Amino acid sequence: MTGVVEREATWYLSVVGTCVGVVLVLLVTSFLAPYYMWKNRVILIMKIVHYFQAYEDDGNSHNNKNTSRCEKSSINLDIFYIVSLATT
């Protein structure tokens, strides 16, 4: 069998190249798709960003369920007093 030419087994190079190409395409898409959606104000990305925003606590939150009427009026007076001091 002197006329048979053996080919090198280079199929693994095409498999590795394809895998690397697919990973690169997925990485680029994972960054460009949200950027495009944010620029065009797509509702889906707006909801995702809103969901991950930090909760802002102003420190004036009171539980109305366990407070009496007198305590509620005191809280309202305190808030009124703070606001009136801020405006003068």
Secondary structure, 3 states (H helix, E strand, C coil): CCCCCCCCCCHHHHHHHHHHHHHHHHHHHHHHHHHHHHHCCCHHHHHHHHHCCCCCCCCCCCCCCCCCHHHHHHHHHHHHHHHHHHHC
